[in-house]
Amino acid sequence: MTPAEQLRRLICRSIAVIIIAVAAITYGAGHSQAHAAVTHAAAISATTSHGARALAYAEAHYTGCWYSWGGESCQPGFDCSGLVVKSVWQADHILLPRTTYEMLSSRLLYQISGSVARPGDLVFYGTGHVEILVNGPAHLSFGALESGTRVGVHHWNRWWHPTLAFRIR
């Protein structure tokens, strides 16, 4: 990697950390969520996977957009798979299938164990919902939940957590 590329990567990582922290605070996240956002931004900087770039792009551009079933843009809103498809396309020009069901059988993804999942991997909640992994140990993912909610970082709980993990080839 050339010195210019290294500098560009460092600047992008620094900007991503700032954007993520500001977004976490702006959209009602408490101190612990803001800290988790900064922590996961550092984790993103340790990898250059397609998914990690998609996560950074989504957080920088789509945090706060509304959820809208079937949506593929910030106006009128994204649904879960629309957000993932657009984020991956904008970050790396990889066109994933449009629905979660189609993603699960796509050759562009391969299934991994949740224990090895890293920021940017896709996590599926059953077969009908997908988000981008933010931080597995902190139980955080980025996506659009349901009508009336905004796109952003979400905490998992005992009833709402990923059951499958996939990585983009």
LINJOMO-V341276 format. One record per helix or strand of 3 or more residues. SS is the DSSP state (helix for helix, strand for strand). FROM is the first residue (numbers start at 1). LEN is the number of residues. If there is no record, write none. Layout:
BEGIN
SS;FROM;LEN
SS;FROM;LEN
END
This chain:
BEGIN
helix;3;24
helix;31;15
helix;50;13
helix;80;13
helix;100;5
strand;109;4
helix;114;3
strand;122;3
strand;130;6
strand;140;4
strand;152;4
strand;164;5
END
